[in-house]
Structure formats: C-alpha cells, structure tokens
Amino acid sequence: MKHYEENLEEMILRDYLALDRTKLANERTLLSYIRAFIYFIVSGVGFIELTDNPVYTYIGIALASVSPVFLAVGVYRFLKLKKALKKLDIK
C-alpha cells in the first residue's frame, strides 16, 4: 500500500485495475467468511438437534459458539482493507 501512496500521481491504468481487483477480492473474502459462519452455525444446530448423545451436543454447542468469531473477523478485515483502499481511490 505504501507504494501506491508514494506514487499516487504516477498511477497508470494497470494500477487502477489492480485496485479494482483488490476491492473485488476483498468482497469475495468477506462472502467466504459469511459462508463459513453459516456452515458452522448450521452444523452446530444440526449436531444439537439430530442426536441425543451429550458428546455431540457439546460439539454442536462449540461449533455454534465459534461461528460468530468467523463473522466478526471477516467484517473487521473487510472494513480495515476497505478503509485503506478508500485512501487510495482518487476517481
């Protein structure tokens, strides 16, 4: 990122396209975190509801309780990179 900040006046089309690709990759990564969140929450609920074994119930509770961490990390990383990219966007 420092390279872009130092050479902001000298940016060419390739550099602008690289920024656009980075923005799209950032959005795609956020969607991956959301998908992981959904998988973990659904798996946890499935383990809790589909069996009477207490071991599986604990596994389900663990999966369901870990799932919000994926969402929080994904949103945090998305916003952090979006803020850094917004500084460089001069369109």
Protein Blocks (a to p, Z undefined) as FASTA:
>chain_A
ZZmmmmmmmpcfklmmmmmmmmmmmmmmmmmmmmmmmmmmmmmmmmmmmpcbfklmmmmm
mmmmmmmmmmmmmmmmmmmmmmmmmmmmmZZ
